[in-house]
């Protein structure tokens, strides 16, 4: 895909859009198009993978109800660890998770409404 895009772009620019007669050489000089085609071949899968990963991860997520938790801004954004358990599992129980987190040094447990 990158090679095809680069060759078509270079051909369109050099032959139809902005043709330059330099030294009597032909307008379609394919050896000059090899380096940009190689760069586009490397760049397209890399950018596709990065943007695809962001899309599949649901990023950028500009808002989450967890941002309204009272102690989120004081600790999670500076130097503390913040754990979020979402209650979408049918076996989720607030009492079971609170008692399990009691064995670890927990500063606070907050329930946030969605």
trRosetta pair geometry for C-beta under 8 A, 3 or more apart (Angstrom, degrees):
i j d omega theta_ij theta_ji phi_ij phi_ji
1 4 6.0 -56 -146 39 28 110
1 5 6.2 27 156 -18 63 110
1 44 5.6 -147 94 139 105 158
2 5 5.8 -56 -144 38 29 110
2 6 6.1 25 160 -16 66 109
2 37 7.1 124 130 -173 83 58
2 40 3.8 173 -176 128 93 80
2 41 3.7 170 87 -89 132 39
2 42 7.2 167 161 14 172 33
2 43 6.5 139 -128 55 133 76
2 44 3.9 -159 -75 9 102 130
2 45 7.3 -76 -33 -17 127 78
3 6 6.0 -59 -146 39 27 107
3 7 6.1 21 160 -14 65 110
3 37 4.8 46 -133 -176 67 107
3 38 7.9 27 -95 -74 86 37
3 40 6.8 160 -70 85 29 108
3 41 5.2 25 -51 -75 79 109
4 7 6.1 -57 -142 40 26 105
4 8 6.1 21 161 -14 63 112
5 8 6.1 -62 -146 41 25 107
5 9 6.1 22 158 -18 64 112
5 40 5.6 -144 79 168 105 144
5 44 7.0 127 30 -73 143 142
6 9 5.8 -58 -144 39 28 110
6 10 6.1 23 160 -14 65 110
6 33 6.8 146 137 180 97 95
6 36 4.9 176 -164 125 121 90
6 37 3.9 174 92 -102 138 57
6 39 7.3 129 -103 62 147 78
6 40 3.8 -177 -55 23 118 148
6 41 7.4 -67 -1 -35 137 74
7 10 5.9 -56 -141 42 28 107
7 11 6.0 29 159 -20 64 110
7 30 7.8 10 -135 -132 105 92
7 33 5.7 82 -113 156 67 141
7 37 5.6 29 -52 -97 81 123
8 11 5.8 -54 -141 39 28 111
8 12 6.2 29 159 -19 63 108
9 12 5.9 -56 -146 36 27 110
9 13 6.3 21 157 -14 63 109
9 36 7.9 -110 80 139 114 135
10 13 5.9 -57 -144 40 29 108
10 14 5.8 11 165 -6 67 116
10 32 7.6 -178 -176 104 136 90
10 33 4.3 154 104 -118 162 111
10 36 6.0 140 -66 74 128 141
10 37 7.5 -72 -1 -55 140 89
11 14 6.3 -63 -133 47 24 98
11 15 5.4 -8 179 8 65 122
11 16 7.9 40 138 4 69 97
11 28 6.2 19 -129 -119 88 100
11 33 7.4 9 -51 -95 73 154
12 15 6.8 -61 -117 48 14 90
12 16 5.5 -44 -156 45 55 111
12 17 5.6 47 147 -15 76 114
13 16 7.9 -16 -49 54 6 70
13 17 5.0 -45 -123 53 40 124
13 18 5.8 -17 -175 38 70 99
14 17 8.0 31 3 46 19 86
14 18 7.4 -37 -100 74 26 74
14 19 6.6 65 164 -108 44 61
14 20 7.6 -69 -146 28 70 84
14 27 5.6 156 143 173 89 80
14 28 6.7 129 103 -95 121 46
14 29 7.2 -112 168 28 154 82
14 32 7.9 126 -93 85 158 131
15 19 6.1 20 -157 -88 22 104
15 27 4.7 110 -107 132 68 125
15 28 5.5 11 -75 -65 121 87
16 19 7.2 49 -55 -45 7 101
19 27 5.1 -31 -138 -125 107 131
20 27 7.9 135 52 -121 47 83
21 24 6.9 25 178 -87 95 32
21 25 7.8 166 -160 49 53 62
21 27 7.6 -50 -87 -76 64 86
22 25 5.9 -16 77 31 76 110
25 29 5.8 11 152 -74 121 134
26 29 5.8 146 76 -67 83 77
29 32 4.8 47 105 9 106 115
29 33 7.4 152 95 -16 61 90
30 33 5.3 -59 -152 34 48 114
30 34 7.3 71 153 -48 70 83
31 34 6.0 -25 -161 -11 43 116
32 35 7.8 -50 -179 23 42 98
33 36 6.0 -64 -159 50 55 104
33 37 5.6 57 147 -28 82 112
34 37 5.7 -62 -148 38 27 112
34 38 6.3 27 157 -20 65 106
35 38 5.8 -52 -147 33 31 110
35 39 6.5 29 155 -17 64 106
36 39 5.5 -54 -146 38 36 112
36 40 6.2 34 157 -17 68 105
37 40 5.8 -56 -147 39 31 108
37 41 6.3 37 151 -26 63 105
38 41 5.5 -52 -150 31 32 116
38 42 6.7 24 155 -12 64 103
39 42 6.0 -58 -152 39 33 104
39 43 5.9 25 155 -17 68 115
40 43 5.5 -57 -132 43 33 109
40 44 5.9 36 169 -27 69 106
41 44 6.7 -46 -137 26 20 106
41 45 7.8 6 167 -1 51 101
42 45 7.4 -73 -164 40 28 94
42 46 6.5 18 154 -13 64 121
43 46 5.8 -71 -151 43 31 112
43 47 6.0 20 163 -12 72 112
44 47 6.1 -60 -141 42 27 103
44 48 6.0 28 161 -20 64 111
45 48 5.4 -55 -140 41 33 114
45 49 6.1 36 159 -22 67 105
46 49 5.9 -55 -149 35 27 109
46 50 6.5 22 155 -15 63 108
47 50 5.7 -54 -143 38 34 110
47 51 6.1 23 162 -9 69 109
48 51 6.3 -59 -139 45 26 101
48 52 5.8 27 160 -20 63 115
49 52 5.8 -57 -138 41 24 112
49 53 6.2 28 160 -22 62 107
50 53 5.9 -54 -149 33 26 110
50 54 6.6 24 154 -15 61 106
51 54 5.6 -52 -148 37 35 112
51 55 6.3 35 154 -19 66 106
52 55 5.7 -55 -145 38 31 110
52 56 6.1 24 159 -13 67 109
53 56 6.0 -58 -141 42 28 105
53 57 6.1 19 160 -11 64 114
54 57 6.0 -64 -143 44 26 105
54 59 4.4 -89 -160 72 78 107
54 60 7.3 -13 -172 -41 114 60
55 58 7.9 40 177 -68 29 25
55 59 7.7 -84 -60 52 21 70
58 61 5.6 32 131 -64 95 112
61 64 6.0 45 142 -54 121 102
63 67 6.7 -94 -153 19 60 141
64 67 5.5 116 67 -17 73 95
65 68 5.8 -45 -173 24 58 113
65 112 5.6 152 133 146 102 118
65 113 6.9 -110 -180 95 140 45
65 114 4.9 -154 -2 -122 166 53
66 69 5.6 -15 -171 -15 57 115
66 72 6.2 137 152 -104 77 147
66 84 5.4 -33 -109 -110 147 140
66 112 5.8 126 -105 79 52 169
67 72 6.1 -157 -140 108 32 157
67 73 8.0 56 -166 -58 69 90
68 72 7.6 67 61 17 17 140
68 112 6.4 136 75 -149 92 116
69 72 4.0 101 68 -35 101 110
69 110 5.2 116 -153 104 107 145
69 112 5.1 -67 -79 -78 91 129
70 110 6.4 -162 32 -125 91 152
71 74 5.3 -61 -156 44 64 112
71 75 5.7 14 160 12 93 114
71 76 7.9 110 126 -17 70 94
71 107 7.6 -155 156 111 160 122
71 108 5.9 103 14 59 159 141
71 110 6.6 173 27 -28 103 146
72 75 7.3 -95 -152 51 18 78
72 76 5.0 -28 -164 19 63 130
72 77 7.5 63 149 -20 69 96
72 82 6.5 71 -129 -137 71 154
73 76 7.3 -36 -75 43 16 91
73 77 6.0 -11 -146 13 48 127
74 78 7.5 -50 163 15 36 123
75 78 6.5 -88 -146 44 26 94
75 79 7.3 -77 -155 62 63 58
75 80 3.4 -28 -178 46 102 139
75 82 6.3 138 103 -66 101 104
75 107 7.5 163 -89 67 168 159
76 80 6.3 -63 -74 77 36 91
76 81 7.9 14 -114 169 68 13
76 82 3.5 -10 -101 -22 110 147
80 107 7.5 -28 -161 3 143 151
83 101 7.9 -172 74 -116 142 130
85 92 7.5 162 151 -140 110 121
85 97 5.7 -157 90 -157 168 154
87 92 4.5 -178 -142 116 73 155
87 94 7.5 -23 -95 -66 133 84
88 92 7.4 87 48 -15 27 145
89 92 4.4 116 70 -38 90 99
92 96 8.0 -159 -171 56 41 118
92 97 7.2 -3 -161 -32 80 128
93 96 4.2 75 74 9 106 109
93 97 6.8 171 83 -6 57 85
94 97 6.1 -62 -148 43 30 105
94 98 6.0 30 156 -21 67 111
94 111 6.6 0 -133 -95 136 127
95 98 5.8 -55 -142 37 29 110
95 99 6.3 24 161 -15 65 107
96 99 6.2 -57 -146 39 27 104
96 100 6.3 25 156 -17 63 110
97 100 5.6 -54 -143 39 33 112
97 101 6.2 27 158 -15 66 107
98 101 6.0 -59 -146 40 29 105
98 102 6.7 45 149 -38 61 99
98 109 5.5 107 -122 159 93 170
99 102 5.4 -39 -154 11 37 122
100 103 6.7 -44 -174 14 40 107
101 104 5.8 -59 -163 44 56 104
101 106 5.0 66 151 -69 102 148
101 109 6.3 130 86 -87 144 124
102 106 6.7 -74 -100 17 36 129
106 109 6.2 19 156 -50 138 91
